[in-house]
Amino acid sequence: MRVMLRCRGICWKHLSVVVALFLAAAMPAGARERIPPPEPSRTAWVSDASVQQMARALEIYRALAQRPQPADLPNKTTLRFGDSGQPVADLRARLVMTGDLRPGGDAFAFDADVEAAVKRYQLRNGVEPTGIVFGITQRLLNVPLDVRVRQLELNLQRMRELLPKLGTQPRYILMNAASFELQGIEGGAVAVTSRTIAGKRATPTPVVSAQVQALNTLPYWHVPHTIAKAALIPMIRKDPGYLYKEKIRVFSSFGGEEVDPGSVNWWGPEAERYVFRQDPGEHNALGVLRFDMPNKHIVYMHDTPMKNLFSYFERAVSAGCVRLQNFWDVADWILAGQDGLSAAALQGRVASGQQSTVRLKQPVPVHFIYLTAWVDNGAVQFRNDLYNRDASAFVSGEDVSARPMGVSIAP
């Protein structure tokens, strides 16, 4: 930013430095196994400083959008270390423009510098940093800059509308569904983080503000009717032993008597009238801990038995609720100041098989947000518009993708 202040207007010569600071060193060439995503950012997404940085990034991208643009990379392009030719020259020009590659070098060579730049670009866009240009990376590189300008404008507006609300809260949680990450903020600083799993495109995690009011150890999972009808009953028809293996019980109604699964005609319409409840334990769809945050969308945060999913970059696989990787860390932070309780105490209850509900004397505000662009330590971050909220120009309030009131959402 200081370079710009010594120039009149936007300095093209130094835009690569201003738009995005270089990220961590690239991985060694040839390492092609799936790479786990980086740890969540320790820079608060929404703060006075982040708003200022976003405004500066928007200024820069507006200037970039007025300049001649490099040629698009052809569809089905695959470029990697050692390649050469005009497509590589076009790639280099675009990476220089986005601030991921320093000017200079052989204009037609895909060398180690270009590979490192591609990895930086991929990380800034939430894509696995393979250093290879193909598929999603090729499509992202071809996104017009005026689209990025609009993306920055929308997200800056989202930040500005959320910031006054956060300013009155000394401790709160932000969960960004677009980046699959959570931040616990205390005194304006990031105190705890976690990777998250959010809703699928068909069952998006809503933008909502609530309060974490209680923590539940070893919770039951009551299977929502929509999930039972669409997935569970068809699975029972394929595998009559499925309920037993998954420790799911059948009841005549909510609060009703337990029913012997063998007495049910699973092929008849009456199968949809039953209520299903999964026994508590590590196998449970909610894991061993649930964070209660009453809201009209009936979404909440919880543990999950499917820990392997956190190793993926895009983690939109739930039916709307939010799964936490570092759920014990988040619980420990939430419990600070709550009558001496800690995550260790809750872990003891889990180990002993004790179901319990810990009600917080000081509920912690939680905000499910949707930011597809922000600035992290000087690097402009972009994420996929997973729920089409950028395209619909959604800023705040009730988003068009939110589920109607009273519909139960599965984890």
Backbone torsions as a table, in degrees:
resi	resn	phi	psi	omega
1	MET	NA	-33.9	-178.4
2	ARG	-65.3	-31.5	178.9
3	VAL	-60.4	-41.6	-178.6
4	MET	-62.3	-36.7	-176.1
5	LEU	-67.5	-19.2	178.6
6	ARG	-89.3	-1.9	-177.3
7	CYS	-114.4	161.8	172.4
8	ARG	-94.1	113.4	-175.8
9	GLY	81.9	-157.8	-178.6
10	ILE	-90.5	126.8	-177.2
11	CYS	-89.8	106.1	179.5
12	TRP	-56.8	-36.2	-176.9
13	LYS	-58.3	-32.9	-173.0
14	HIS	-113.2	11.0	-177.1
15	LEU	-61.8	-33.1	-178.6
16	SER	-63.0	-31.4	179.3
17	VAL	-77.7	-36.8	-173.9
18	VAL	-76.5	-42.8	-174.3
19	VAL	-63.6	-45.4	-175.9
20	ALA	-152.4	122.5	174.2
21	LEU	-71.7	148.5	-179.7
22	PHE	-63.2	139.3	177.5
23	LEU	-84.9	-166.4	-178.0
24	ALA	-61.3	160.2	-178.5
25	ALA	-56.7	146.2	-178.0
26	ALA	-68.6	156.9	176.2
27	MET	-73.4	157.5	-179.7
28	PRO	-59.4	142.5	176.8
29	ALA	-59.6	142.4	178.9
30	GLY	93.7	-13.0	178.1
31	ALA	-80.7	103.0	-170.9
32	ARG	-118.4	8.8	173.9
33	GLU	-71.6	156.0	-179.0
34	ARG	-59.6	130.0	-174.3
35	ILE	-98.8	130.6	178.9
36	PRO	-68.7	151.9	179.2
37	PRO	-66.3	156.5	179.0
38	PRO	-69.2	164.4	176.0
39	GLU	-66.7	150.1	179.3
40	PRO	-57.1	151.1	-177.6
41	SER	-64.0	144.4	174.0
42	ARG	-97.0	10.4	175.7
43	THR	-101.3	124.7	-176.5
44	ALA	-59.8	132.9	-179.6
45	TRP	-66.5	-38.4	-174.7
46	VAL	-122.4	111.4	178.3
47	SER	-161.0	171.2	176.3
48	ASP	-57.9	-42.8	-178.7
49	ALA	-65.7	-41.4	-178.6
50	SER	-67.2	-35.4	177.0
51	VAL	-64.7	-42.4	178.3
52	GLN	-63.5	-41.7	179.4
53	GLN	-66.7	-37.5	177.5
54	MET	-65.8	-40.0	178.1
55	ALA	-62.5	-39.9	177.6
56	ARG	-67.3	-41.7	177.8
57	ALA	-61.6	-40.3	178.3
58	LEU	-62.4	-41.7	177.5
59	GLU	-59.0	-43.7	-178.9
60	ILE	-66.4	-46.4	-178.3
61	TYR	-67.2	-32.6	174.6
62	ARG	-62.4	-40.6	177.6
63	ALA	-66.6	-42.2	178.7
64	LEU	-61.8	-38.5	-177.1
65	ALA	-66.2	-19.9	179.1
66	GLN	-83.8	-10.0	-177.6
67	ARG	-92.3	159.4	175.4
68	PRO	-58.0	136.9	-176.3
69	GLN	-97.1	144.3	174.2
70	PRO	-60.8	157.4	178.9
71	ALA	-63.5	145.0	175.6
72	ASP	-65.6	149.3	173.6
73	LEU	-78.6	132.0	-177.5
74	PRO	-58.9	149.8	176.0
75	ASN	-57.7	148.0	-179.9
76	LYS	64.0	21.4	175.2
77	THR	-69.4	138.5	169.8
78	THR	-130.9	118.8	-180.0
79	LEU	-128.1	138.9	-179.4
80	ARG	-150.0	176.0	-179.1
81	PHE	-52.4	131.2	178.7
82	GLY	98.7	-15.5	178.5
83	ASP	-73.8	163.0	178.4
84	SER	-152.1	168.2	177.6
85	GLY	120.7	-175.9	-176.0
86	GLN	-62.8	-41.0	177.0
87	PRO	-58.1	-35.0	177.5
88	VAL	-68.1	-39.3	177.7
89	ALA	-61.5	-41.5	177.8
90	ASP	-65.2	-39.2	177.5
91	LEU	-62.4	-46.7	-179.3
92	ARG	-60.4	-42.6	-179.3
93	ALA	-61.4	-40.0	-179.7
94	ARG	-70.1	-38.4	179.4
95	LEU	-68.6	-33.6	174.3
96	VAL	-65.9	-43.1	-178.9
97	MET	-62.2	-39.1	-178.6
98	THR	-82.3	-4.5	176.9
99	GLY	87.5	11.3	-178.6
100	ASP	-94.9	-14.1	-179.3
101	LEU	-133.2	133.5	176.1
102	ARG	-76.0	142.8	177.9
103	PRO	-60.9	155.3	178.3
104	GLY	112.7	179.3	-179.7
105	GLY	82.8	-179.1	179.7
106	ASP	-71.1	114.5	-173.5
107	ALA	-62.9	-19.7	-174.9
108	PHE	-110.3	6.0	-173.4
109	ALA	-107.9	132.0	171.8
110	PHE	-89.0	86.5	-175.7
111	ASP	-100.2	-169.9	-177.4
112	ALA	-63.4	-34.0	178.6
113	ASP	-65.2	-40.3	179.0
114	VAL	-67.7	-41.4	178.5
115	GLU	-60.0	-43.8	178.0
116	ALA	-64.2	-37.9	179.5
117	ALA	-66.6	-39.9	177.3
118	VAL	-61.8	-41.4	178.7
119	LYS	-64.4	-40.1	177.2
120	ARG	-62.2	-44.6	179.9
121	TYR	-61.9	-43.0	179.7
122	GLN	-62.6	-43.5	178.4
123	LEU	-62.4	-40.6	-179.8
124	ARG	-67.1	-18.5	-179.3
125	ASN	-109.1	11.5	176.0
126	GLY	71.1	29.5	-178.0
127	VAL	-115.3	145.9	178.9
128	GLU	-55.1	125.4	-174.3
129	PRO	-79.7	77.2	179.3
130	THR	-82.4	-22.5	-174.2
131	GLY	80.0	4.4	179.8
132	ILE	-110.4	136.2	179.2
133	VAL	-96.6	111.3	172.9
134	PHE	-168.2	164.9	174.8
135	GLY	54.9	-123.1	-174.7
136	ILE	-62.1	-36.8	179.8
137	THR	-64.4	-42.2	177.8
138	GLN	-61.9	-42.1	-179.0
139	ARG	-68.0	-38.4	178.3
140	LEU	-65.1	-40.6	179.7
141	LEU	-62.8	-25.9	-178.8
142	ASN	-89.3	-0.5	178.8
143	VAL	-63.3	123.5	-179.4
144	PRO	-60.9	147.6	-177.6
145	LEU	-68.7	-26.4	176.9
146	ASP	-68.1	-26.4	173.1
147	VAL	-69.0	-40.6	177.4
148	ARG	-65.2	-36.5	177.4
149	VAL	-60.6	-46.6	179.4
150	ARG	-63.9	-37.2	178.5
151	GLN	-63.0	-43.5	177.9
152	LEU	-65.3	-40.3	179.0
153	GLU	-60.9	-46.6	-179.1
154	LEU	-62.2	-45.6	-176.7
155	ASN	-72.3	-32.3	173.7
156	LEU	-63.7	-40.7	177.3
157	GLN	-64.2	-39.8	177.1
158	ARG	-60.6	-44.7	179.2
159	MET	-61.5	-45.8	-176.7
160	ARG	-64.3	-34.1	179.6
161	GLU	-76.2	-28.9	-179.5
162	LEU	-83.2	-31.1	-171.9
163	LEU	-56.2	-45.7	-179.6
164	PRO	-59.8	-35.8	178.9
165	LYS	-65.9	-41.2	-178.3
166	LEU	-70.3	-28.9	-176.9
167	GLY	-62.5	-19.2	-179.8
168	THR	-96.5	2.7	-175.3
169	GLN	-117.1	114.4	-178.5
170	PRO	-70.0	-30.1	178.9
171	ARG	-135.6	131.3	178.9
172	TYR	-160.5	165.6	179.7
173	ILE	-114.7	134.6	170.3
174	LEU	-113.6	130.4	174.5
175	MET	-124.3	112.2	-178.1
176	ASN	-92.6	108.1	-177.8
177	ALA	-65.5	-27.4	-177.7
178	ALA	-75.0	-25.6	-179.4
179	SER	-108.9	-4.5	178.9
180	PHE	59.0	47.9	-178.4
181	GLU	-143.1	156.8	177.1
182	LEU	-128.4	143.7	173.1
183	GLN	-128.1	132.2	168.9
184	GLY	-99.2	120.5	-173.8
185	ILE	-107.3	131.7	177.3
186	GLU	-138.2	123.7	-178.3
187	GLY	60.5	30.3	178.9
188	GLY	83.9	-6.0	-178.1
189	ALA	-111.7	153.7	178.0
190	VAL	-75.5	118.8	-177.7
191	ALA	-101.4	-27.3	-178.7
192	VAL	-153.4	148.5	179.5
193	THR	-136.4	163.6	174.4
194	SER	-161.1	142.3	164.6
195	ARG	-68.7	151.2	179.7
196	THR	-132.5	166.7	169.8
197	ILE	-119.7	129.4	-177.1
198	ALA	-115.9	-176.7	-175.2
199	GLY	-70.9	152.5	174.5
200	LYS	-67.4	168.9	177.3
201	ARG	-58.5	-37.6	-178.6
202	ALA	-76.1	-21.7	-179.4
203	THR	-133.2	68.7	-172.0
204	PRO	-67.7	148.4	171.2
205	THR	-71.7	125.1	-175.8
206	PRO	-74.3	159.0	167.3
207	VAL	-82.3	117.4	-174.0
208	VAL	-154.6	148.4	173.2
209	SER	-116.2	135.4	-178.5
210	ALA	-151.8	-163.6	176.3
211	GLN	-136.1	133.8	170.9
212	VAL	-73.6	114.1	-175.3
213	GLN	-106.8	-19.1	-178.0
214	ALA	-159.4	156.8	173.9
215	LEU	-118.5	135.7	-178.7
216	ASN	-116.2	122.8	174.8
217	THR	-90.3	142.1	178.8
218	LEU	48.4	59.1	-177.8
219	PRO	-74.6	154.8	166.3
220	TYR	-75.4	158.6	168.0
221	TRP	-119.1	115.7	174.3
222	HIS	-89.8	113.5	-174.4
223	VAL	-67.5	121.3	178.3
224	PRO	-60.0	149.3	-177.0
225	HIS	-58.3	-39.9	-178.4
226	THR	-62.7	-39.3	179.1
227	ILE	-71.3	-40.5	179.2
228	ALA	-60.8	-43.9	-177.6
229	LYS	-69.6	-43.5	-173.6
230	ALA	-82.2	-30.3	-171.7
231	ALA	-126.8	-46.9	-172.0
232	LEU	-68.9	-50.3	-178.1
233	ILE	-62.5	-44.2	174.6
234	PRO	-58.7	-34.8	178.5
235	MET	-67.9	-39.4	178.1
236	ILE	-62.5	-38.9	179.5
237	ARG	-64.1	-34.9	178.9
238	LYS	-77.3	-36.2	-175.0
239	ASP	-135.8	95.9	-178.2
240	PRO	-58.4	-21.2	180.0
241	GLY	-91.2	6.0	-175.3
242	TYR	-61.9	-43.5	-178.6
243	LEU	-60.6	-41.3	179.9
244	TYR	-65.0	-44.9	-177.8
245	LYS	-65.1	-35.4	-178.3
246	GLU	-93.5	3.1	178.0
247	LYS	56.7	47.1	178.5
248	ILE	-107.5	127.7	-179.9
249	ARG	-100.8	155.9	-179.0
250	VAL	-112.8	135.3	179.9
251	PHE	-128.9	153.4	-178.8
252	SER	-67.7	-29.8	179.9
253	SER	-168.2	175.8	174.2
254	PHE	-64.7	121.3	-177.0
255	GLY	80.1	3.5	-178.1
256	GLY	-88.1	-172.6	-177.3
257	GLU	-77.8	150.5	176.2
258	GLU	-72.5	144.0	-175.9
259	VAL	-116.9	139.6	175.1
260	ASP	-71.5	118.2	-179.0
261	PRO	-56.3	-29.8	-179.5
262	GLY	-68.8	-14.8	-179.7
263	SER	-92.3	-1.6	-175.4
264	VAL	-98.1	136.0	171.6
265	ASN	-84.4	94.8	-174.3
266	TRP	-70.8	-10.1	179.5
267	TRP	-94.8	-6.9	-179.2
268	GLY	-96.4	164.9	-178.9
269	PRO	-64.0	-23.3	-179.0
270	GLU	-67.0	-16.4	-179.8
271	ALA	-60.6	-28.6	-177.3
272	GLU	-79.2	-4.8	-177.8
273	ARG	-86.3	-13.6	-174.1
274	TYR	-83.9	160.7	178.2
275	VAL	-110.0	138.5	-176.7
276	PHE	-118.1	137.1	179.7
277	ARG	-137.5	128.4	179.7
278	GLN	-91.6	133.8	178.8
279	ASP	-62.7	152.5	179.2
280	PRO	-71.6	159.8	178.8
281	GLY	141.6	177.1	-178.0
282	GLU	-65.5	-21.4	178.0
283	HIS	-76.8	-19.0	-174.0
284	ASN	-60.8	144.5	-178.5
285	ALA	-59.9	-24.3	178.2
286	LEU	-94.0	2.7	-176.8
287	GLY	69.4	-144.6	-176.2
288	VAL	-107.3	0.0	-178.0
289	LEU	-148.0	134.8	175.7
290	ARG	-124.3	140.4	178.0
291	PHE	-102.9	110.4	-178.5
292	ASP	-81.8	124.8	-179.7
293	MET	-141.4	79.7	-173.4
294	PRO	-50.9	131.0	178.6
295	ASN	-160.7	160.9	-173.2
296	LYS	-71.7	-15.3	177.5
297	HIS	-85.3	-9.3	-179.0
298	ILE	55.6	45.5	173.4
299	VAL	-110.6	155.7	-178.7
300	TYR	-156.2	178.3	177.7
301	MET	-109.3	151.2	-178.5
302	HIS	-164.7	169.4	172.0
303	ASP	-73.2	176.4	177.0
304	THR	-152.4	146.3	173.7
305	PRO	-78.4	-11.7	-175.5
306	MET	-94.5	65.5	-175.1
307	LYS	-64.5	-27.0	-176.8
308	ASN	-63.2	-23.1	-177.3
309	LEU	-67.6	-19.9	-180.0
310	PHE	-72.6	-8.8	179.4
311	SER	-85.2	-1.3	179.5
312	TYR	-96.9	152.2	179.0
313	PHE	-73.2	-50.6	177.1
314	GLU	-95.5	123.0	-172.9
315	ARG	-126.1	51.3	178.5
316	ALA	-97.6	81.2	-174.1
317	VAL	-132.0	-1.6	-177.4
318	SER	-90.6	177.1	177.0
319	ALA	-97.5	19.2	174.9
320	GLY	132.0	-35.0	178.0
321	CYS	-74.9	171.5	-173.9
322	VAL	-116.4	124.0	178.2
323	ARG	-98.6	138.9	-176.4
324	LEU	-111.4	134.7	173.9
325	GLN	-75.3	-50.9	-177.9
326	ASN	-95.1	53.4	-173.3
327	PHE	-65.5	-32.8	178.2
328	TRP	-69.7	-38.1	177.3
329	ASP	-62.7	-43.8	179.3
330	VAL	-64.6	-41.9	178.6
331	ALA	-62.5	-41.9	-179.1
332	ASP	-62.6	-41.1	178.9
333	TRP	-66.7	-42.8	178.8
334	ILE	-61.2	-39.6	-174.8
335	LEU	-77.3	-9.4	179.2
336	ALA	-56.1	123.8	-179.6
337	GLY	85.1	7.0	-179.5
338	GLN	-101.8	73.5	175.2
339	ASP	57.7	33.5	175.1
340	GLY	78.1	0.4	177.6
341	LEU	-70.4	154.2	178.6
342	SER	-146.6	170.9	176.6
343	ALA	-61.5	-33.6	179.4
344	ALA	-60.2	-39.0	178.6
345	ALA	-64.7	-39.9	178.7
346	LEU	-69.8	-35.9	176.5
347	GLN	-62.2	-36.2	176.3
348	GLY	-63.1	-39.1	178.0
349	ARG	-65.6	-40.9	178.5
350	VAL	-62.7	-44.8	-178.5
351	ALA	-61.4	-31.9	-179.1
352	SER	-90.8	2.0	178.5
353	GLY	77.1	22.6	-175.6
354	GLN	-92.2	118.2	170.7
355	GLN	-78.7	135.9	-179.4
356	SER	-155.8	159.7	174.9
357	THR	-124.8	119.2	178.6
358	VAL	-103.7	109.7	179.7
359	ARG	-88.5	133.2	-175.7
360	LEU	-83.6	132.9	174.1
361	LYS	-71.0	-30.0	178.3
362	GLN	-123.4	90.0	179.6
363	PRO	-55.6	146.7	-177.4
364	VAL	-105.9	121.5	177.9
365	PRO	-60.8	142.4	177.0
366	VAL	-134.8	135.9	-178.5
367	HIS	-125.4	116.8	170.5
368	PHE	-85.5	114.1	-175.1
369	ILE	-116.0	175.6	-178.5
370	TYR	-142.0	91.9	177.9
371	LEU	-114.1	117.6	176.4
372	THR	-100.8	3.9	175.1
373	ALA	-154.5	138.8	175.2
374	TRP	-164.2	174.9	179.3
375	VAL	-115.4	127.1	-178.4
376	ASP	-121.7	108.4	-179.3
377	ASN	52.0	43.0	176.8
378	GLY	88.3	-11.2	-178.7
379	ALA	-98.4	124.8	178.4
380	VAL	-74.3	123.0	-179.1
381	GLN	-103.5	136.3	173.6
382	PHE	-125.2	145.7	175.9
383	ARG	-132.8	158.5	-180.0
384	ASN	-61.1	138.5	175.6
385	ASP	-79.3	73.2	-169.9
386	LEU	-56.3	-41.9	-174.0
387	TYR	-104.1	12.6	176.5
388	ASN	63.8	26.9	-179.2
389	ARG	-81.6	-28.9	173.8
390	ASP	-66.5	-43.9	-178.4
391	ALA	-62.2	-31.3	179.2
392	SER	-91.5	3.9	177.8
393	ALA	61.2	30.6	177.3
394	PHE	-69.0	135.4	178.9
395	VAL	-116.6	-60.0	-178.1
396	SER	-154.0	176.0	-178.3
397	GLY	84.3	-147.0	-178.2
398	GLU	-84.9	111.5	-180.0
399	ASP	-79.5	155.7	-174.5
400	VAL	-66.5	-20.4	-177.7
401	SER	-90.2	-3.0	-176.9
402	ALA	-69.1	148.8	178.6
403	ARG	-77.5	151.9	178.9
404	PRO	-66.9	157.9	-177.3
405	MET	-60.7	136.6	173.7
406	GLY	90.9	-3.5	179.0
407	VAL	-87.6	122.1	-178.5
408	SER	-75.0	134.2	-177.9
409	ILE	-112.0	133.7	179.2
410	ALA	-74.1	167.7	-178.8
411	PRO	-70.1	NA	NA
